[in-house]
Each structure stands twice: as C-alpha cells, then as structure tokens.
Amino acid sequence: ITIETDGSYHDLDVFKKVVEINLVGTLVFGVASAGEHPDLAWAFVQGNFAALASRQGPFFRDSFAANLMANFSDRAHAGELASFAPAQETAGGRMMSGRTQETILTDADFIARTLPAVDDWVARFLARP
C-alpha cells in the first residue's frame, strides 16, 4: 500500500475497505443521531455487530454500541444496552455501557418529570382565545 501525503491510495482494494468501514459507522450514527430512525440503526447494529466488529479496531467493541445508544432517552433502551452481550464483553465496553446507561436513565427521568408540565402548558396556550 502506498498512501500519499494528499491522502490518495495506490491500492484500490484497500481504499474501498477504508471507505466501507468509515461509511458504515458514519451512516449508522447519521441515521440514529439525526433523530430519524435510531431504532433502525440499533436493529442493524444488533444484527450485524460481529461483522462490523471484525472490520474495526479494538475500540469499536468498547464504544460503538454505547455511543449509538446515547441517542435514546428511555428506560427500555438502557435495559437493551445492559443486556447486549457484545457491549459487556470487555472491561472498556462495560464501563462505556454503564456510563451511557446512566445518561439514558437520567434523560428518561428528566423527561418523565418535565414532559407533563410542558404538555399542560401547551394545552393551556392552545386553549387561549
């Protein structure tokens, strides 16, 4: 392989693999973080984790699922992350997952406390003449 200072590759197969690896991560996070379809992104990762992990570095196993799940703010998804075996396989994965679970649960509690008041305010605002 020869990689030039301008980032160009002389091995097209290697270039395709690099693009594929980066594209999958970018697309999955893009779909999840744009608020469009995080459930689809999570389902894809769950179904393809082994294949995705085999093409990534060691940090992938520790962080990818936890970082993806940070797009959720409900208790059910915190539970899914806790029970997602690949995210629990390494000490780093357990640490990242634990932190993300705390964040998800904190967000879920905030929503549960705040949303009813927001709903009430909106209803009162819309009822004004």
mmCIF file of the C-alpha atoms, coordinates in Angstrom:
data_MODEL
# 
_entry.id   MODEL 
# 
loop_
_atom_site.group_PDB 
_atom_site.id 
_atom_site.type_symbol 
_atom_site.label_atom_id 
_atom_site.label_alt_id 
_atom_site.label_comp_id 
_atom_site.label_asym_id 
_atom_site.label_entity_id 
_atom_site.label_seq_id 
_atom_site.pdbx_PDB_ins_code 
_atom_site.Cartn_x 
_atom_site.Cartn_y 
_atom_site.Cartn_z 
_atom_site.occupancy 
_atom_site.B_iso_or_equiv 
_atom_site.pdbx_formal_charge 
_atom_site.auth_seq_id 
_atom_site.auth_comp_id 
_atom_site.auth_asym_id 
_atom_site.auth_atom_id 
_atom_site.pdbx_PDB_model_num 
ATOM 1   C CA . ILE A 1 1   ? 0.000   0.000  0.000  1.00 0.00 ? 1   ILE A CA 1 
ATOM 2   C CA . THR A 1 2   ? 1.146   3.482  -0.703 1.00 0.00 ? 2   THR A CA 1 
ATOM 3   C CA . ILE A 1 3   ? -0.706  6.387  0.840  1.00 0.00 ? 3   ILE A CA 1 
ATOM 4   C CA . GLU A 1 4   ? 0.397   9.743  -0.459 1.00 0.00 ? 4   GLU A CA 1 
ATOM 5   C CA . THR A 1 5   ? 0.576   12.893 1.642  1.00 0.00 ? 5   THR A CA 1 
ATOM 6   C CA . ASP A 1 6   ? -2.578  14.129 -0.062 1.00 0.00 ? 6   ASP A CA 1 
ATOM 7   C CA . GLY A 1 7   ? -4.443  11.051 1.211  1.00 0.00 ? 7   GLY A CA 1 
ATOM 8   C CA . SER A 1 8   ? -4.619  9.266  -2.129 1.00 0.00 ? 8   SER A CA 1 
ATOM 9   C CA . TYR A 1 9   ? -4.270  5.485  -2.243 1.00 0.00 ? 9   TYR A CA 1 
ATOM 10  C CA . HIS A 1 10  ? -2.436  3.372  -4.782 1.00 0.00 ? 10  HIS A CA 1 
ATOM 11  C CA . ASP A 1 11  ? -4.291  0.217  -3.786 1.00 0.00 ? 11  ASP A CA 1 
ATOM 12  C CA . LEU A 1 12  ? -7.940  0.464  -4.807 1.00 0.00 ? 12  LEU A CA 1 
ATOM 13  C CA . ASP A 1 13  ? -8.989  -2.570 -2.749 1.00 0.00 ? 13  ASP A CA 1 
ATOM 14  C CA . VAL A 1 14  ? -7.603  -1.035 0.427  1.00 0.00 ? 14  VAL A CA 1 
ATOM 15  C CA . PHE A 1 15  ? -9.262  2.264  -0.400 1.00 0.00 ? 15  PHE A CA 1 
ATOM 16  C CA . LYS A 1 16  ? -12.635 0.504  -0.853 1.00 0.00 ? 16  LYS A CA 1 
ATOM 17  C CA . LYS A 1 17  ? -12.274 -1.219 2.518  1.00 0.00 ? 17  LYS A CA 1 
ATOM 18  C CA . VAL A 1 18  ? -11.383 2.045  4.269  1.00 0.00 ? 18  VAL A CA 1 
ATOM 19  C CA . VAL A 1 19  ? -14.384 3.783  2.721  1.00 0.00 ? 19  VAL A CA 1 
ATOM 20  C CA . GLU A 1 20  ? -16.686 0.882  3.582  1.00 0.00 ? 20  GLU A CA 1 
ATOM 21  C CA . ILE A 1 21  ? -15.581 0.811  7.224  1.00 0.00 ? 21  ILE A CA 1 
ATOM 22  C CA . ASN A 1 22  ? -15.941 4.555  7.661  1.00 0.00 ? 22  ASN A CA 1 
ATOM 23  C CA . LEU A 1 23  ? -19.168 4.746  5.690  1.00 0.00 ? 23  LEU A CA 1 
ATOM 24  C CA . VAL A 1 24  ? -20.958 2.140  7.798  1.00 0.00 ? 24  VAL A CA 1 
ATOM 25  C CA . GLY A 1 25  ? -20.140 3.915  11.050 1.00 0.00 ? 25  GLY A CA 1 
ATOM 26  C CA . THR A 1 26  ? -20.993 7.307  9.609  1.00 0.00 ? 26  THR A CA 1 
ATOM 27  C CA . LEU A 1 27  ? -24.290 6.112  8.150  1.00 0.00 ? 27  LEU A CA 1 
ATOM 28  C CA . VAL A 1 28  ? -25.373 4.255  11.274 1.00 0.00 ? 28  VAL A CA 1 
ATOM 29  C CA . PHE A 1 29  ? -24.630 7.236  13.520 1.00 0.00 ? 29  PHE A CA 1 
ATOM 30  C CA . GLY A 1 30  ? -26.139 9.616  10.983 1.00 0.00 ? 30  GLY A CA 1 
ATOM 31  C CA . VAL A 1 31  ? -29.404 7.710  10.905 1.00 0.00 ? 31  VAL A CA 1 
ATOM 32  C CA . ALA A 1 32  ? -29.529 7.423  14.694 1.00 0.00 ? 32  ALA A CA 1 
ATOM 33  C CA . SER A 1 33  ? -28.354 10.880 15.701 1.00 0.00 ? 33  SER A CA 1 
ATOM 34  C CA . ALA A 1 34  ? -30.423 12.809 13.178 1.00 0.00 ? 34  ALA A CA 1 
ATOM 35  C CA . GLY A 1 35  ? -33.445 11.690 15.145 1.00 0.00 ? 35  GLY A CA 1 
ATOM 36  C CA . GLU A 1 36  ? -34.826 9.976  12.094 1.00 0.00 ? 36  GLU A CA 1 
ATOM 37  C CA . HIS A 1 37  ? -34.642 6.249  12.815 1.00 0.00 ? 37  HIS A CA 1 
ATOM 38  C CA . PRO A 1 38  ? -32.457 5.374  15.785 1.00 0.00 ? 38  PRO A CA 1 
ATOM 39  C CA . ASP A 1 39  ? -34.356 2.102  16.226 1.00 0.00 ? 39  ASP A CA 1 
ATOM 40  C CA . LEU A 1 40  ? -33.409 1.040  12.705 1.00 0.00 ? 40  LEU A CA 1 
ATOM 41  C CA . ALA A 1 41  ? -29.758 1.879  13.362 1.00 0.00 ? 41  ALA A CA 1 
ATOM 42  C CA . TRP A 1 42  ? -29.818 -0.082 16.632 1.00 0.00 ? 42  TRP A CA 1 
ATOM 43  C CA . ALA A 1 43  ? -31.506 -3.086 14.982 1.00 0.00 ? 43  ALA A CA 1 
ATOM 44  C CA . PHE A 1 44  ? -28.868 -3.018 12.234 1.00 0.00 ? 44  PHE A CA 1 
ATOM 45  C CA . VAL A 1 45  ? -26.016 -2.921 14.745 1.00 0.00 ? 45  VAL A CA 1 
ATOM 46  C CA . GLN A 1 46  ? -27.520 -5.725 16.826 1.00 0.00 ? 46  GLN A CA 1 
ATOM 47  C CA . GLY A 1 47  ? -27.951 -7.924 13.779 1.00 0.00 ? 47  GLY A CA 1 
ATOM 48  C CA . ASN A 1 48  ? -24.560 -7.171 12.271 1.00 0.00 ? 48  ASN A CA 1 
ATOM 49  C CA . PHE A 1 49  ? -22.310 -6.487 15.254 1.00 0.00 ? 49  PHE A CA 1 
ATOM 50  C CA . ALA A 1 50  ? -19.945 -9.394 14.673 1.00 0.00 ? 50  ALA A CA 1 
ATOM 51  C CA . ALA A 1 51  ? -19.404 -8.439 11.031 1.00 0.00 ? 51  ALA A CA 1 
ATOM 52  C CA . LEU A 1 52  ? -18.977 -4.766 11.884 1.00 0.00 ? 52  LEU A CA 1 
ATOM 53  C CA . ALA A 1 53  ? -16.574 -5.501 14.754 1.00 0.00 ? 53  ALA A CA 1 
ATOM 54  C CA . SER A 1 54  ? -14.437 -7.777 12.593 1.00 0.00 ? 54  SER A CA 1 
ATOM 55  C CA . ARG A 1 55  ? -13.661 -4.828 10.325 1.00 0.00 ? 55  ARG A CA 1 
ATOM 56  C CA . GLN A 1 56  ? -12.934 -2.289 13.039 1.00 0.00 ? 56  GLN A CA 1 
ATOM 57  C CA . GLY A 1 57  ? -10.254 -1.725 15.606 1.00 0.00 ? 57  GLY A CA 1 
ATOM 58  C CA . PRO A 1 58  ? -10.492 -2.864 19.235 1.00 0.00 ? 58  PRO A CA 1 
ATOM 59  C CA . PHE A 1 59  ? -12.079 0.407  20.376 1.00 0.00 ? 59  PHE A CA 1 
ATOM 60  C CA . PHE A 1 60  ? -15.188 -0.455 18.339 1.00 0.00 ? 60  PHE A CA 1 
ATOM 61  C CA . ARG A 1 61  ? -16.256 -3.244 20.734 1.00 0.00 ? 61  ARG A CA 1 
ATOM 62  C CA . ASP A 1 62  ? -15.804 -0.947 23.714 1.00 0.00 ? 62  ASP A CA 1 
ATOM 63  C CA . SER A 1 63  ? -17.630 2.089  22.435 1.00 0.00 ? 63  SER A CA 1 
ATOM 64  C CA . PHE A 1 64  ? -19.801 1.692  19.345 1.00 0.00 ? 64  PHE A CA 1 
ATOM 65  C CA . ALA A 1 65  ? -22.965 0.281  20.936 1.00 0.00 ? 65  ALA A CA 1 
ATOM 66  C CA . ALA A 1 66  ? -22.763 2.646  23.901 1.00 0.00 ? 66  ALA A CA 1 
ATOM 67  C CA . ASN A 1 67  ? -22.208 5.689  21.702 1.00 0.00 ? 67  ASN A CA 1 
ATOM 68  C CA . LEU A 1 68  ? -25.080 4.691  19.443 1.00 0.00 ? 68  LEU A CA 1 
ATOM 69  C CA . MET A 1 69  ? -27.429 4.105  22.365 1.00 0.00 ? 69  MET A CA 1 
ATOM 70  C CA . ALA A 1 70  ? -26.728 7.602  23.680 1.00 0.00 ? 70  ALA A CA 1 
ATOM 71  C CA . ASN A 1 71  ? -29.311 8.692  21.088 1.00 0.00 ? 71  ASN A CA 1 
ATOM 72  C CA . PHE A 1 72  ? -32.080 7.167  23.225 1.00 0.00 ? 72  PHE A CA 1 
ATOM 73  C CA . SER A 1 73  ? -33.709 8.537  26.346 1.00 0.00 ? 73  SER A CA 1 
ATOM 74  C CA . ASP A 1 74  ? -35.977 5.771  27.600 1.00 0.00 ? 74  ASP A CA 1 
ATOM 75  C CA . ARG A 1 75  ? -35.559 3.050  30.169 1.00 0.00 ? 75  ARG A CA 1 
ATOM 76  C CA . ALA A 1 76  ? -36.228 0.238  27.691 1.00 0.00 ? 76  ALA A CA 1 
ATOM 77  C CA . HIS A 1 77  ? -33.168 1.111  25.610 1.00 0.00 ? 77  HIS A CA 1 
ATOM 78  C CA . ALA A 1 78  ? -30.995 1.446  28.715 1.00 0.00 ? 78  ALA A CA 1 
ATOM 79  C CA . GLY A 1 79  ? -32.048 -2.113 29.509 1.00 0.00 ? 79  GLY A CA 1 
ATOM 80  C CA . GLU A 1 80  ? -31.280 -3.262 25.974 1.00 0.00 ? 80  GLU A CA 1 
ATOM 81  C CA . LEU A 1 81  ? -27.772 -1.859 26.234 1.00 0.00 ? 81  LEU A CA 1 
ATOM 82  C CA . ALA A 1 82  ? -27.281 -3.568 29.593 1.00 0.00 ? 82  ALA A CA 1 
ATOM 83  C CA . SER A 1 83  ? -28.281 -6.905 28.091 1.00 0.00 ? 83  SER A CA 1 
ATOM 84  C CA . PHE A 1 84  ? -26.413 -6.524 24.778 1.00 0.00 ? 84  PHE A CA 1 
ATOM 85  C CA . ALA A 1 85  ? -23.699 -9.138 25.296 1.00 0.00 ? 85  ALA A CA 1 
ATOM 86  C CA . PRO A 1 86  ? -21.079 -7.713 22.882 1.00 0.00 ? 86  PRO A CA 1 
ATOM 87  C CA . ALA A 1 87  ? -21.118 -4.404 24.775 1.00 0.00 ? 87  ALA A CA 1 
ATOM 88  C CA . GLN A 1 88  ? -20.402 -6.270 28.010 1.00 0.00 ? 88  GLN A CA 1 
ATOM 89  C CA . GLU A 1 89  ? -17.522 -8.465 26.756 1.00 0.00 ? 89  GLU A CA 1 
ATOM 90  C CA . THR A 1 90  ? -14.671 -6.165 27.726 1.00 0.00 ? 90  THR A CA 1 
ATOM 91  C CA . ALA A 1 91  ? -13.938 -4.001 30.748 1.00 0.00 ? 91  ALA A CA 1 
ATOM 92  C CA . GLY A 1 92  ? -13.949 -0.955 28.484 1.00 0.00 ? 92  GLY A CA 1 
ATOM 93  C CA . GLY A 1 93  ? -17.274 -1.967 26.987 1.00 0.00 ? 93  GLY A CA 1 
ATOM 94  C CA . ARG A 1 94  ? -18.832 -2.456 30.418 1.00 0.00 ? 94  ARG A CA 1 
ATOM 95  C CA . MET A 1 95  ? -17.525 0.940  31.541 1.00 0.00 ? 95  MET A CA 1 
ATOM 96  C CA . MET A 1 96  ? -18.797 2.744  28.433 1.00 0.00 ? 96  MET A CA 1 
ATOM 97  C CA . SER A 1 97  ? -22.129 0.933  28.580 1.00 0.00 ? 97  SER A CA 1 
ATOM 98  C CA . GLY A 1 98  ? -22.552 1.743  32.261 1.00 0.00 ? 98  GLY A CA 1 
ATOM 99  C CA . ARG A 1 99  ? -21.932 5.433  31.680 1.00 0.00 ? 99  ARG A CA 1 
ATOM 100 C CA . THR A 1 100 ? -24.314 5.513  28.748 1.00 0.00 ? 100 THR A CA 1 
ATOM 101 C CA . GLN A 1 101 ? -26.976 3.655  30.705 1.00 0.00 ? 101 GLN A CA 1 
ATOM 102 C CA . GLU A 1 102 ? -26.718 6.277  33.463 1.00 0.00 ? 102 GLU A CA 1 
ATOM 103 C CA . THR A 1 103 ? -27.116 9.039  30.886 1.00 0.00 ? 103 THR A CA 1 
ATOM 104 C CA . ILE A 1 104 ? -30.117 7.363  29.271 1.00 0.00 ? 104 ILE A CA 1 
ATOM 105 C CA . LEU A 1 105 ? -31.789 6.808  32.655 1.00 0.00 ? 105 LEU A CA 1 
ATOM 106 C CA . THR A 1 106 ? -31.107 10.396 33.731 1.00 0.00 ? 106 THR A CA 1 
ATOM 107 C CA . ASP A 1 107 ? -32.653 11.643 30.498 1.00 0.00 ? 107 ASP A CA 1 
ATOM 108 C CA . ALA A 1 108 ? -35.653 9.328  30.947 1.00 0.00 ? 108 ALA A CA 1 
ATOM 109 C CA . ASP A 1 109 ? -36.218 10.631 34.474 1.00 0.00 ? 109 ASP A CA 1 
ATOM 110 C CA . PHE A 1 110 ? -35.972 14.237 33.290 1.00 0.00 ? 110 PHE A CA 1 
ATOM 111 C CA . ILE A 1 111 ? -38.496 13.585 30.528 1.00 0.00 ? 111 ILE A CA 1 
ATOM 112 C CA . ALA A 1 112 ? -40.878 11.850 32.944 1.00 0.00 ? 112 ALA A CA 1 
ATOM 113 C CA . ARG A 1 113 ? -40.713 14.824 35.331 1.00 0.00 ? 113 ARG A CA 1 
ATOM 114 C CA . THR A 1 114 ? -40.805 17.602 32.744 1.00 0.00 ? 114 THR A CA 1 
ATOM 115 C CA . LEU A 1 115 ? -42.990 16.438 29.868 1.00 0.00 ? 115 LEU A CA 1 
ATOM 116 C CA . PRO A 1 116 ? -46.310 16.512 31.759 1.00 0.00 ? 116 PRO A CA 1 
ATOM 117 C CA . ALA A 1 117 ? -45.727 20.154 32.705 1.00 0.00 ? 117 ALA A CA 1 
ATOM 118 C CA . VAL A 1 118 ? -44.837 21.018 29.110 1.00 0.00 ? 118 VAL A CA 1 
ATOM 119 C CA . ASP A 1 119 ? -47.946 19.221 27.855 1.00 0.00 ? 119 ASP A CA 1 
ATOM 120 C CA . ASP A 1 120 ? -50.094 21.160 30.353 1.00 0.00 ? 120 ASP A CA 1 
ATOM 121 C CA . TRP A 1 121 ? -48.561 24.479 29.292 1.00 0.00 ? 121 TRP A CA 1 
ATOM 122 C CA . VAL A 1 122 ? -49.109 23.729 25.598 1.00 0.00 ? 122 VAL A CA 1 
ATOM 123 C CA . ALA A 1 123 ? -52.728 22.733 26.235 1.00 0.00 ? 123 ALA A CA 1 
ATOM 124 C CA . ARG A 1 124 ? -53.348 25.959 28.168 1.00 0.00 ? 124 ARG A CA 1 
ATOM 125 C CA . PHE A 1 125 ? -51.599 28.024 25.492 1.00 0.00 ? 125 PHE A CA 1 
ATOM 126 C CA . LEU A 1 126 ? -53.636 26.469 22.689 1.00 0.00 ? 126 LEU A CA 1 
ATOM 127 C CA . ALA A 1 127 ? -56.865 26.936 24.647 1.00 0.00 ? 127 ALA A CA 1 
ATOM 128 C CA . ARG A 1 128 ? -56.366 30.725 24.868 1.00 0.00 ? 128 ARG A CA 1 
ATOM 129 C CA . PRO A 1 129 ? -58.652 32.820 22.680 1.00 0.00 ? 129 PRO A CA 1 
# 
